[in-house]
Every structure is written in structure tokens, then in C-alpha cells.
């Protein structure tokens, strides 16, 4: 089991008002799984994603990542765990506009202290994996939205993380480009990567193996996806 959450609670204090975003949430995710998290606005899914990504801490409860209790880690160790174990893909890409594709992809390795020669070779490798070898020296504003998201995915993969977290990864893309990106996620999952994505779009969620529905800060239901869209085609590309 790569992730185990037990009794996860997150409370935000705003003056005299307390807001409970998570209310004793339980969830287990196996290594190599492909999970979509869905829920209405205010359900707690974004808070859950931030905690899974070690960007925030739970108020109460247990978060185990590869058997380590993440909520007990100090800030430095939490940062190292985030950089080593988790790759992030965001709706808005979050690329640095003055850096070219290769330089953007190298960023997580800079934070990890990797040698320049290793950074360059690994970045070129993952850029090739996402089909952008001919764009390595281009700036983000010279790329299409789908290409920018591929750069973001390459950056998320470059440190070989255990988990890929994607927050509304197709939200800024047209439907055709979104399907291409989901095909890439399907191929990455078929290679054994654990993928967790947050989406409000049912057709995007149905690319996953399981859909976890969040409501009022708890897991309302978990659905197994019988007919995964595009997975088999993606796995052969």
C-alpha cells in the first residue's frame, strides 16, 4: 500500500470561525493505481490533494506514505519527501516563462541537488518520453497549451517520483488536447506509475481505475471503472 489515510481531519481557523475541510477521511491507494478524486465545490478534494502532496498537514489523523507517517515529519524532511516522492501537474502548468523547456524540466533536480550533467541528461530523456524532443530549447510562450502541459508532466517525472499528482490537468485545454494528455497519463500508469488526479469532469475521471467521490470532507463512495476510456490505446503508443 503506497498511501493510507486514517481519520484524516483538516480544520481551518478564521478568527472565531472554524471550518472543517476534512472530517475523518479514510482512504487507501495501492502502488501502481490510477485514482480520480471527484466532488462538488467545498467537498474537501483540494485540501486532500494538498495533504497528499505534502503541501499541507492534517489537523488530526494518520497519513502514511510508503509506511512513513508523514504528519510527524519536520519541515525539512517534509520538503525532501515532497521533492523525492511526488510529482505535481497543475491546471495552469506553472512553467517559468524566461526558462526554456529543458530548464523548466530541470528545476526539481536543482532543488534535489543533482549535478548539472545529470540534470541535462535526465531532462532530455523525459522530454523525449512526452514527445517534445524538438521543443527542448523553446520558451513556454512558443508552445501550445497541450505542449506546455506535456512539459509540466515531464518536470513532474524527472525525479522519478513514486506518485504523480494532477490537479485539473485538462482544465485549460480543449477537449481533443485533453484526451491526448489523458492518453499520456494512461501510458504512464501502464508503465507502473501511481497516478492521482483531481477533476470535476466525469469523462476525465473515467480514464482512471477508481473514482473516489468526496463530499462534506469524507469519502462518500468509491467506484471501480469498468470501461476505462483510452487506456489500451494509450498503452500501445
Long-range contacts (C-beta under 8 A, 24 or more apart in sequence): 1-28, 1-29, 1-30, 1-31, 1-64, 2-29, 2-30, 2-31, 2-33, 2-65, 2-66, 2-162, 2-163, 2-194, 3-27, 3-28, 3-29, 3-52, 3-63, 3-64, 3-65, 3-163, 4-28, 4-29, 4-62, 4-63, 4-64, 5-61, 5-62, 5-63, 5-64, 6-61, 6-62, 6-64, 7-60, 7-61, 7-62, 8-48, 8-51, 8-58, 8-60, 8-61, 8-62, 8-63, 9-58, 9-59, 9-60, 9-61, 9-217, 10-44, 10-47, 10-51, 10-56, 10-58, 10-59, 10-217, 11-59, 20-217, 21-47, 21-217, 22-47, 22-48, 22-51, 22-58, 22-61, 22-217, 22-218, 23-216, 23-217, 23-218, 24-61, 24-217, 24-218, 25-61, 25-214, 25-217, 25-218, 25-219, 26-218, 26-219, 27-212, 27-219, 29-194, 29-196, 30-194, 31-162, 31-194, 32-189, 32-192, 32-193, 32-194, 33-194, 33-195, 33-209, 33-210, 34-185, 34-186, 34-189, 34-194, 34-195, 34-207, 34-208, 34-209, 34-210, 35-195, 35-196, 35-197, 35-208, 35-209, 35-210, 35-211, 35-212, 36-196, 36-197, 36-198, 36-199, 36-204, 36-205, 36-206, 36-207, 36-208, 36-210, 36-211, 36-212, 37-196, 37-197, 37-198, 37-199, 37-211, 37-212, 37-214, 38-198, 38-199, 38-200, 38-202, 38-205, 38-211, 38-212, 38-213, 38-214, 39-213, 39-214, 39-215, 39-220, 40-215, 43-214, 43-215, 43-216, 43-217, 44-214, 44-216, 44-217, 44-218, 45-198, 45-214, 46-167, 46-198, 48-214, 49-165, 49-167, 49-196, 49-198, 52-86, 52-163, 52-165, 52-196, 53-82, 53-86, 53-88, 53-165, 54-78, 54-79, 54-81, 54-82, 54-85, 54-86, 55-82, 65-162, 66-162, 83-108, 83-111, 83-112, 83-159, 84-112, 84-159, 84-161, 85-161, 85-162, 85-163, 86-161, 86-162, 86-163, 86-164, 86-165, 87-155, 87-156, 87-157, 87-158, 87-159, 87-161, 87-163, 87-164, 87-165, 88-156, 88-165, 88-166, 88-167, 89-149, 89-152, 89-153, 89-156, 89-164, 89-165, 89-166, 89-167, 89-169, 90-152, 90-167, 90-168, 90-169, 91-167, 91-168, 91-169, 91-171, 91-172, 92-172, 93-140, 93-145, 93-148, 93-149, 93-151, 93-152, 93-172, 94-152, 95-140, 95-148, 95-151, 95-152, 95-155, 96-140, 97-139, 97-140, 97-141, 98-139, 99-139, 99-140, 100-136, 100-137, 100-138, 100-139, 101-127, 101-132, 101-135, 101-136, 101-137, 101-138, 101-139, 101-140, 101-143, 101-151, 101-154, 102-127, 102-136, 102-137, 104-140, 104-151, 104-155, 105-151, 105-154, 105-155, 105-158, 106-158, 107-155, 108-155, 108-156, 108-158, 108-159, 109-158, 109-159, 112-159, 122-158, 123-154, 123-158, 126-154, 126-157, 126-158, 127-151, 127-154, 129-154, 129-157, 130-154, 130-157, 130-184, 144-177, 145-172, 145-173, 145-174, 145-177, 146-173, 146-177, 146-180, 146-181, 149-173, 149-177, 149-181, 150-181, 150-184, 153-181, 153-184, 153-185, 153-188, 157-188, 157-193, 162-194, 163-193, 163-194, 163-195, 163-196, 164-188, 164-193, 164-194, 164-195, 164-196, 165-196, 165-197, 166-195, 166-196, 166-197, 166-198, 167-197, 167-198, 168-198, 168-199, 168-200, 169-197, 169-199, 170-199, 170-201, 170-204, 171-199, 178-204, 179-230, 182-207, 182-229, 182-230, 182-234, 183-230, 183-233, 183-234, 183-237, 184-234, 185-234, 186-228, 186-230, 186-231, 186-233, 186-234, 186-235, 187-234, 187-235, 187-237, 189-231, 190-231, 190-234, 190-235, 203-229, 207-231
